[in-house]
């Protein structure tokens, strides 16, 4: 696992891929890790830590997390 204390694009991409995998996102293909930049690094890391800390999620939790992830995308 990379050192997530460093706000690098590689770490952003790692966290996004982990979030997508953990949430088993149906829209994962549309959520490209390259669409996220280091400018939102702390927010992405916070979201990653929430996702990594839980073994499973309800449908409403997944929807809320995906919505939050969408807000962090670069336009």
N, C-alpha and C positions, 0 to 999 in steps of 0.2 A: 504494500500500500504506500502511496506517495506521502510526503510530508505535507499535510494539508494546512500547515501554518504559513505556507508560501502561496501568495495569491497569483498563481500562474495560470495561463490558459490551459495547460495540460491538466492541472488540478481541477479546474472548472469542468473540463470535459469528462474527467474521471467521475466526479460527483454526479453530474447529470446522467451519465450512463448507469451509475449505481442506483440512482433514484428511479430511473425508468425501469430497470430490471426488478427492483424490489416491489414497485407498484404494479408490475405486469401491465404496463400501460398499453391500451389498445391503439392509442395514437402515437406510440413511440417513434414510428418512422417519421412523423411530422415534426417531432421535437428533436431536432438535430443539436448535438452538443456544441457545434460551432456557432450556433445562434446566441450563445451566452458568452459574455465577456467578463473580464476580471473587474470591471467597474462595479459589478453587483456581487463580488466575491463573498463578502460576509453574509449577505442574505442567502446566497446559494448554499454556503456552508451550514448556516442555521437550518435550512430546509433538509439538507443532507443528514445532519445529525438527528433530526426528528425521525426521518425515514429509517435511518440505520438503527435507531434505538427500539423500534417496535417490530415484533414478529409478523404482525398482520394488520390489515386496515379494513374498516368498513367501507362500503361504497361511498358514503357521504364524506368520509375522511379522504379517500382517494380523489374525489371530485374537488375538494377544497385544496389539497396539495397540488393537483394539476393546475388549478386556477392560479394559485400562487406562483407556480413555476412559469406559467404563461406570462405573468406580469413582469418577470425577471428577464424575459427574452429581449434581445436587442431588436429594435424595429428596423 
